[in-house]
Amino acid sequence: MIGFIGSVFSPWYAWSGRRDPANHSCINVVTYGPGGRFTMTDRGRSALRQSRDALQVGPSRMAWVGGTLVIDIDEISAPPIISRVQGQIRLTPSAVTSVEAMLTPSASHIWRPFAPSARIEVDLTQGHSWTGHGYFDANFGTAALEADFKRWTWGRYPRSHGGTTCFYDGLRADGSPLALGLDISADGEATEIVPPPLTKLSRTNWGIARDTRCDAGARPRQTMAMLDAPFYSRSVVQTTIDGDTVQGVHEALDLGRFRSPIVKGMLACRVPRRANWQFDQAD
């Protein structure tokens, strides 16, 4: 799940000229497998409430309670299966890092891997109830993604030593590469590393080119498809890092595709706009 202030993948935000981020806020929840749902309702500023420890957008809310991020979900999924998605997610970091990584030289895009290693408890409708390994990060930006990037890939891989290795790779709009590797221990200590070679993955069903970092001579592969869209892919990928065979979440984003008016029109069918939602009404 993702909380947005200025919903970067919302066509409504793009069509508005991105002048008022608070007027395009969203709690995006996606579940996979049998009973999987996709929710991404673009809501106006009347639906947004913020405090130091909490973010609420419409009927859904996330807040720090002690050392746990408690996320209460009450959303409606997009077509083709329209239904309520309700429940709670609890994420407890093993540690919180102080890392702030600039993705562009001008710092127009910043990545904060707050908690690359965490325990997560999920209890949602449609039968999604489980516990396991989770993470919490954030991106901040002062420019449109497509203004500064042509494409990017990101991967987060839990390691056998108890920490997490993350890779951010991309091609900026000016043609310069983004190549960032971080090794973060279970206690939150972060070390920038020289990434292993960038190695191709198979293209998605929509033809998006993908790659990730992998030891020389080894081959990364997708082990589970999660979200497959015309401009975006999320999947579970197996790769090898310093001889350690690992599996983690991988994302690929094609900003050339995202610029397309056709793609934005398609997105509008999956991302409804609720401009005047009020806290005294049902969703």
N, C-alpha and C positions, 0 to 999 in steps of 0.2 A: 504494500500500500504506500501511497505517496500523498503528502499534503502540499498543495500548491497555493501560493499567493502570487498571482500572475501565472495563470495556467499555461505553460509554454507550449503544450501540445493542443491547446484549444483553438479551433478555427475562429471562434468568436473573439478571443483575445487578439489574434492576428488581425482580423477584420476591423477591430476597434482602433488599430494603430498602436496598441500596447501602451497607451497613455496613462491608464489607471489600473495598476496591478490588483489592487484590493477589490476592484469591481469584477474580477475574473478569478475567483478562488474555487478550490475544489479539494475534495478528499477522493482520491482514486483508489479503488480496491479491485484487485483481479484475483480470482481463484482458478485453479486448473484441475483437469481431470473430470471425472463424472460429476455433473452438477456444477461445473465451472461457470463463473459469471464475470462480467466486465462492467464496472460502474465508474463514470467520470462526468458528473454533472457540473457544468460551469455555472457558478452562483454569483449574484451581485453583492455589492459591499454590505447590504443590509443583513446578509447571512454570515458575516465575518466577525468573530470576536477573538481578541488576543490578550494574553497577559504574559508575564515573565515565564511562567511554567506551563502554559496551556495555549492550544490553538483549537478553535471551533469553527467549522464551516457547515452551516445548516444544521442538520440533526446529528452530525458526526463530530467527535471531539477526541483530541489526544492531549494528555497532560502527564507531567512527571509527578509521581506519587512516591516519595522516598527516592530510592534508586531505580525505580521501574517506570518505564513509559507505558501508560495505560491508554489504549486506543479503543474507544467505543464507536461501533459502526452501525449506522442506520441509513442505508442507501437503496436506490432502485437501479437494477441492472439495465443495460442497454439492449436493444434488439440484437439477435433474434429471440432471446429468452428474457422476457421482462418479468422481474420478480423482486421482492425485497431481499437485501443482503444485510443481515443483522448479526450482532455478537460483539465479542471483545478479543483484542490481541494484547498480550502483555510481553514487553521486551525488557530484559534485565541485562545491561552490559556487564562484561567482565571488567572493563575499564573504559574510561573516556579519554580520547587523545586530544592533544592541542594542535593537531596538524591543520594547516590551512594552505592548500596548494593552488597556485595560480595556473590556470589552464591557458591563458593568453598573456603575453608580455605586459599588456596594459591593465591586467587584473579585471577585465570586463567579465570574466567567468572564473569563479572560485569553487573549489571542491573541498568539503569538510568531511572526512571520514571519522565521524564522532566515535562510533563504536563498531569497528569491523568484526568484533567477536562478541556475541551475546547469546543468552538463552531466550527462546521465544515460546510462548504458549498461545495457541490459536483455538478459538471456540466460536465458529461461525455457522450460520445456517447452510443448507445444502450439504450437511454432513462433514464439513471441514473442521475437524477437531484433532489437534496433534500438538506435540511439543518437539523442540529440536534446536538447531543452530540457526541464529539469525544475525542481522546486522542493522546498523542505523547510520545513514550518512545524509549529506545535504549538498545542494548546489545553489549558488547565488550568482546572479548576473545582472548587468546593467545594459545589455544589448541582446537582441534576438540571437538565438543559437545559429540560425542560418546566415546571419550577418558576419559571423566570426569563424564558422566552421563549414567545411564541405562534408565531412563525415567523422565519426569517431566510434571506437569500441572501448568497452570497459569490462574488466573481469575481476571477480573477488573469489579467492580460493583459500578455504581453510586448510591449514598445514598440519602435518603429523606432529610437529613440535608444539602445537597448541595455539599458535598464532595464526595470522592471516596474511596472505600476499595479495596485493591489488595492483592492477595494471590499467593505465589510462593511455590510449593511443588514438591518434587522429590526424587529420589533415586540416589545417586552418585555411581560412579563405584566402590568405596571402600566399599560400603554397608551402608554408613552413610546417614541419611535423610537430606533433605532440607525442612525447614518449616518456611516460612517468611510471616508475616502479617503486612500490613501497612494501616493506616487510614490517608488519606490526605485531609485536608480541602480545601474549594474553594479558599482560599487565599494562598495555597501552603504549609501550615504547616503540617509536616509529623510526625506521632507518630507510633512507633512500637507497635503492639498489640499481645496479646495471641490469636491465631486463635481459632475459634470454632472447633468442632470435624471434622475430615476428613471423608467425607461421600461419598459412592460410587454413581456414575452415571451409566446409562446403557452403555454397550459397543457400539462402533461404528459399522457401517456396515462391516468394515474391521476387527472387533474384537479387537480393541484397548481398553484396560482397562482405565477407567476414574474415577476421583473423584474430589470433591471440598469441600470447607468448608461450614458448615451449622450448625445452632443451633441444639442442642440435641433434638431429637424427631421430627424434621422437615425433609422433603425430598426434595432434589434438583432435578430438572428435566430439560431436554433439551426442549426449546420452538421453536428453529429454527436451522436446519442443515445448515451450510454454506460451509465449505470445508471438504471433507471426503477423505483422501488418505490412502495408506497402512501403513504409519508410523506417520501420523499427522492428527489431527482433530481440526477444528475451528467451534464453534457453539455459539448460544445464550442460556444461562442457567439461570434459575430462582432458587434462593436460599434464605435463611433467615439468616440475620445477626443481632444479638441483637434485635430480634423481628421485624426487618425491612425486608419485602419481596421485593427483588430487582431482576433485570435482567441485565446481562452484558455479555461481550465476554469471552469465555472460550476456552483455547487451551490445547491439550494433545499431547505429543510427545513421541514416542517409539523409543529410539535410538538403541535397539537391532534389530528392523525391518530395521532402516535406514542403519545399517552396511551391510545388505544383498546385494551381487552383483546383485541379480535378481531385487531388488527394484531400485538400481542405474541404471540398464539398462532400467527399465520402466520409470524412471525419465528423461532419456535422450530424450525420445519421447516428453516430455512436456517442457523441458528446452533446447532450441536450443542454439548452440554456434556460436557467431559472433566474431571471434578473431581479425579481422582486420578492424573493422568499423572505418570510418573516418568522421570528422565533415563536410567535404565538399560533403558528399554524402547523398542520401535519404536512408531511412531504407529498 
